[in-house]
């Protein structure tokens, strides 16, 4: 579990986060949603320890990471998997080289041990046969799966996903969502996803944290979204007339 307690963040005189307290549960897909400028990206960076809060605490299970030294944070970061918005693959490396990269950087595994783990992860994300291909030779959806495989190559306890469906078509987005969900459950990870994708919200939103102007405006499960009377949430989720009609139909209006 990851827990934020009264987290604030200011840049000069501008307060971006205004005291957020919430839990991100183990074995579940925890989503952070909100409009542009709501503070989602800053919050994610604080949670992954890329920034320090102006005030408040962030706990990884029983460890308060806001009190750790840079050296101590290195050990925590070895337990973190990160899926970046643009996959962040190295163009000059093959699929398997990209996936193996964290093992090369942070472990003393033998070549055989590394290859065995890479092959296992390639199978998990259904990329068999793509080992020797380069990122420019595969689709955007396949690149995202390479990113997922790399993010879990170190067997992380905590998985962070920044806009995992960015640039993908709806069908591929559903595949990526389900893959992240399956990996989360099977490995009992604490997964946190920063997303604008409403399909993700309605499909895999075990716990949804809705930010508005730097505050936590609503928390709930995907099953509670339609029936919520939170006007800020409804204005965000059902901004388009089409989605509003779907909601009214679901509620029998």
Number of C-alpha atoms within 10 A of each C-alpha: 17 20 20 21 15 16 23 23 23 13 9 6 6 8 15 19 26 18 19 19 16 15 16 21 18 20 21 22 28 25 26 25 26 23 15 12 13 19 23 25 17 18 25 19 15 20 24 21 18 11 14 20 22 15 15 16 21 25 17 19 11 9 13 14 20 19 13 13 9 10 8 11 14 11 10 18 14 16 14 20 26 21 23 18 17 16 25 13 21 14 12 11 15 19 30 22 21 22 28 21 16 17 21 14 8 10 11 10 11 11 10 9 11 19 17 12 17 24 17 15 24 24 13 16 19 15 18 12 10 17 17 12 14 19 22 13 14 13 11 19 20 20 21 27 26 28 27 28 28 28 24 22 21 18 16 19 21 27 24 23 23 22 18 28 25 17 13 15 11 12 9 16 20 17 14 22 19 15 16 21 20 16 19 21 15 9 15 16 23 23 28 27 23 21 23 20 16 13 15 21 25 17 14 20 24 19 21 24 22 22 25 21 17 22 18 20 16 16 18 16 16 18 14 12 20 17 12 12 10 11 10 14 21 16 11 15 22 16 11 10 9 9 12 15 13 14 18 11 10 11 10 7 8
